[in-house]
Amino acid sequence: MYTPRPLAENIFYVGVNDRQKELFENYLPLPFGVAYNSYLIVDEKVALIDTVDVNFAHNLFGKIDAILNGRQIDYLIVNHMEPDHAGSIDLLRHKYPNVQIVANAKSMDMLNGYFGITSNVLEVKEGDCLNLGKRILTFFMMPMVHWPEVMVTYENTDNILFSADAFGTFGTNDGDYLDEHLNTDKYWDEMRRYYACIVGKFGVPVQNALKKLSALPISMICSTHGPVWKKEIAKVVGLYDRWSRYETEEGLVIAYASMYGHTQLMAEAVAEGAIADGIKNVVIHNVSKTDSSFILADIFKYNGLVLGCPTYMGELYPLIEKLVAGIQHRGIKNRVYSCFGSFTWAGAAAKKLTALAETMKWELVGTPVENKQNVSAEKYRECYELGGEMAKKIYNFC
């Protein structure tokens, strides 16, 4: 039985945990599940902020019923129209037929497109306010964080920011939803992976959003995924600031593909050379074993990157090609980079991976190593030396 416990006076968390879904957006692994967060404000008027994935609508409505005890919802605030948050809108409208949906113009277009909803909708613009009685909600547009219609809602009495997907993370809320009641260790890597894969392309819009929000006193951040941030506000805002400016830690990511073990030997030689020159943060990923989302998260974390793979049908090995596309789509900036490739009868991988440096405007370190057939002692040494050159550049990278 759900027992309502307010975040602040008459403000309730009514989100749900999804421990069933294996792939977020049908491609990103969820080893720790995911939460869909929704919030209910009970005042002279009642406002629900966002809904949840349609598969969990029954759970959401059960929590709302336990709080309202038959009272109606007056407003639904739509911060973000992505179906994991907006999926239950149609069902909510049937349950509360008089609910007025509060949305911006771009969200209104999506309400019509997804649900055919065009009536009883209140359009809001930048800085508009909604008076609930004792509490006032103010709306700020945050386009491309990470959809064009995104807005955030600010509650002016307790200084609570309902931030849509911003500051969200993969991972369920286990037993509680407030960060001060949780061991938050599991969330930091998952937040970086969430940022890298979902928000990472939109660094400039995130910076614009942070500048806009910097003028607001914020006591709690209520995102649509992960914990409610209260104790860790400075940390989560700081992480978004760093990631959206593509700031990094000192370290090296080596991502490789290997069909028969030869490019794996080359990857290990690069790692040995980097470690020998003093780099401690070296992460090696086999793209055939590690999902690209985890690799992208590490690429967002560290300033050095080396990619390697065999030539496959005259092209890059498919899973390296997928990773390269993910890097390009996100426009990742400011990395030191090198690469290596292998082949049996016609080499192309090293050349294609080398071209990535120019595409991304990254500094290319050393001479990319290309190996034919078995890895000779000379090629192993070249890879080792390349690791050392990467280490030196990583140390001196600004």
N, C-alpha and C positions, 0 to 999 in steps of 0.2 A: 504494500500500500504506500503510495507516494505521500510524503509528509511535507507540505509547503514550508520552506524556510527562506525568508526574504534576503536578497542581496543588500538592499537598503529598505527603508520603510515602504512597504507595499510595492516593491519591485522584486520580481521572482524570476529565477532561472527555470525554464520549462523545456530545456533541450533534451536530446536523446543520444544514446550511444549506439553505434553500429559496429558490432563485433562479427558480422556475417560477411560483409563485402570484402572480397579479396583484392579487387583492383579499383582504385579511385579513378573516376573518369574512364574507367574500363581499360586502363593501362599502367597505372602507378600502384605498386604493391603496398599493402596496408598491414605490416606485421603487428602493429599495435592498434589496429582499428581506427575509427574516426568518430568524432562527435559532431552532431548537427545542433547548433545552439539557437535557441529562441528565447525571448524574454517578454514578460508580461508586466505591465504597469497598471496598477489599480488605483484610480483617483476618482474625481467626480466623473470623468470619462475613463474608459478602459482601453488601453492600447496594447496590441501584440506587436512585437518587433520581429519580423521575419517568421517564416514557418520552418518546416523540416522536410527531408526527403519523404516522398509520398508513401513509401513503405512503412514509415514510422508515424504516420498521421494519427493512428489510434492512440499511441503512447502520448503524443503531444496533447491531444484532446482530453485524455484522461487527467493529465496534470492540470490543464486549464480548468476542467470541471471541478477538481478538488479545491481549487482556489476560489473560483467565482461562485460555486454553489447555485447555479442557475442564472446568474447575472449575464447579461449580453456583452459582447465585445463591440466597442464603438468604432475603433480604428485598427486597421492593419497597416503598419509601416513597412514598406518594401524597400529595404536598402539595396538588395541585390536580387536579380531575377534568375540566377543560375538555378536549375531544377533541384539541386540538393538543398536549397533554401526556400525556393518558391514552389516546390512540387506539390505542396498541400493546399495551395491557395484556393483551388476550385472546390475542394472538399470543405474548406473552412467557410467559403461563401455559402455553401449549402447548409452548413450547420448554423451559421450566423448570417441569415440573408440580408440583414440591414447593415452589416459592417461596411464602413467606408474605407476604401483602400487609398492610402496616402503614398504617392509616387511622383517621380519626376517625369518629364515628357518622354524620355527615352525608355523608361520602364513602362510607361503607359502603352507605348507601341508594342512592347514585348508581352504585356498582359493580354492585349488583343490577339497577338500572334500565337501565344501558347494556349490561352484559355477562352478566347472570344469575349473577354471582359472589356466593356467600354462604358458601363454605367456605374454611378455611385463611386466615382474615382475623383479624389482631390489632388490636383497637380500642385507640387511645390517646387520652388526655385531656390537658388543659393541664398542662404540667410533667412529663409522664411521660418516662421515659428508656428507651433500648434499648442494651444493652451488646453491642458487636461484638467485644470482646476488649480491645485496647489503647484503642479509641476508644468514646466514649459519645455517643449522639445524644439530644438533648432536644427535645421538641415543644411548640410554642406555637401556640395558635389565633389566627387573624387573620381573623375573619369579615368578609365584604364588602370584602375587598381582593383581588379584586373580586367573588368568589362567596361564598356563605354557608359553604361547607365548607373554605375555604382555611386551611391551616396552614403554618408554616415549621419547618425542621429546623435545629438548631444543633449543630455538632460541637465538643465541649468541649476537645479537645487543641490544635488549631490555630486555634480560634476562627473557624470558617467558618460563615457563615449561608447556608443554602440557602433562598432567599426566595420561591419560587414566582414569580408574575408581578410582585411588587413590585420596583421599581427596574429593570424591563425596558425594552426599547426595540425599535422596528423597526430593521431593518438586519442584514445577515449579518455573520458574523465572518470577515473576509477574510484568510486565511493564518495566523491565530492567534486565540485567544479571550481572552487576558489583556490588560486595558486598557493595561498598561505596555509592551506590544509593538505597539500599534496607534496610528494617528492617530485619535483619538476625535472629531475635529471634526464628522464627519458624524452622530454620534449625538445631539447635544444637542437639535437641533430635532426629530429623530425621537422622542426620549424624551418631549419635551413633547407632541408630537402623540399618541403612544401614551397618555400620562397623560390628556390632555384627552378622548380618545375612548373609552378603555377603563376608566380608573379615576376619571375626573374627578368623577363624581357622588358619590363616596364619601369626601369630605374628612374627615368626622368619624371613620369607621373607620380611615383612614390615620393621622390624628393619634393615635388610640388605639394603633395598632400601633407607631408611632414611640416613644411613651412606654414601651411594654413593652420594645422592643428597646434603648432607651437605657441600660439597666442592663448590657448585654452588651458585653464587649470583642469587637470584630469586626475580623479581619484580612483577610477576603475576603467579598464578597457574590456568591453564585452564583445569579443569577436564571435564569428559564426562557427569557428572550429577551435577545439582545445579549451584550455582553462580560461576562466575569468582572471585577468591580470590585475592584481592589486599591489602585492608586495614587489613584483618584478617589473613594474611599468618602465622604469628607467632602462632596464636591461633589454626588454623587447623593443622599445623604441630605438635604442642605440644599435641593436642588431639590424633593424630595418634600415636605419641610416647608413650603416657600413655597407650592407649588401647592395643597397640601391646606388651607392657610389662605387661599387665593385672593389671595395677595399678587401685586403686579404691578410692571412697569416703567412708566416714564412714556412714553406713546405713544398713538397713535390708530389704530384699525382702522376702515376705511370699507368696508362690504360692500354691494354694490348689484346690482340686476338691471336690464337695459335691453333692450327689444326693438328699438327704432329709434333709440337714441342720446340721448334726452332726459334720462333719469335718469342716464346716464353724465356728461353735462355738469354736472348738479347735484352728483354725487359729486366731480368734479374741482374745482368751485367750493368745496366744503367743504374739500377738501384744501389748496387755495391759501390759504384764509383761516387754516387752522390753521398752515401753514408760515409765513405772514406774521407770525403772532403768536409764532413761535419754537419750535414743536414740530418736531423733526427726525425723530422716529420716526413716520412716517405710512405706513401700509400700505393700499393700495387693492386690493380683491378683487372681480372680476366673478364672481358666483356661477355663471354659465353656463360659465365657463372653469376655475375653481378648485374642486376638490373641497372639500366642507364640512369635512372633517377638517383640512385645512390652515388654513382660516379659524378653526375652533374653537381650534386650537393658538395662533394669534395672539391670539385673544380671551382665552385664558388668560395670555398674556404681557403685554398692555398694558392700562392702566386706562381708556382711552376707547374708545367704540364708537358709530358712526353707521351706521344701516341705511337703505337706500332702495330703493324699487321702484315700478313701475307697478301700478295696479289691474288685476287679471286676473279676469274673470268675477265681479266684485263682491267679490273676495277678494285676498289677497296673491299676488304672483307665486309660482308653485309652489316654485321653488328657494330663495327667501327664506323661504317658509313652512316648508320643510324645515330651514333653518338656525335659524329661530326655535324650532322644536320641539327641535332639538339643544341649544340654549342652555337652554331650559326644563328638559329632561330632566336636565341636569347641575347645575342649581341654582346657576349661577355667581353669585357674590356680589361686591358692592363695585365697581361700575363706574359711571362717569359716561357718560350716554347721551343721544343725540338721534336724530332720524330725518327723512326726507323722503319724499314720494311724488308720483306724477304720474298723470294720467288724461286721457281724451279726452272722455267724456260723463258719467261718474258716478264720483266719487272715494270710495275706501274705504281705500287703502293707508296713507296718513298716519295716519288715525285708528287703524287696527289696530296699526300699529307703535308709535304713542304709548302704547297700552295696555300694551305690553310693560314699560315702566318701572314701572308699578304692580305688575304680575304678579311682576317680579323684585325689587321694592323697591330699584330703582336711582334715582339722582338724574336727573331729566329736565332737560336743559340747554336754555335758550332756548325759542323757539317753533318747533316742527316746520314745515318748509316744504312746502306743497302747491302743485303746479304743474299748470295745465290746458293741454294741447296743447304748443305750442312753448315753449321756455324764454325768457321775456322777460328784458330787462336787469334789471328789478326783482327777478325771482325768482333770477336769477344772483347779484345782490348779497345777497339774503337768505341764500342758501346760503353765500356767502363770509363773511358776518357770523356765521353759525352756526358755521362752522369756527373763527373767532376766539374766540367764546364757549366753544367746547369746549376750545381751547388754554388759556384762562385757568383753567377748572375743572380741567383735567388738571394744571396746575402746582400748584394749591392743594389737590389732592385728598389726603385723608389716609385 
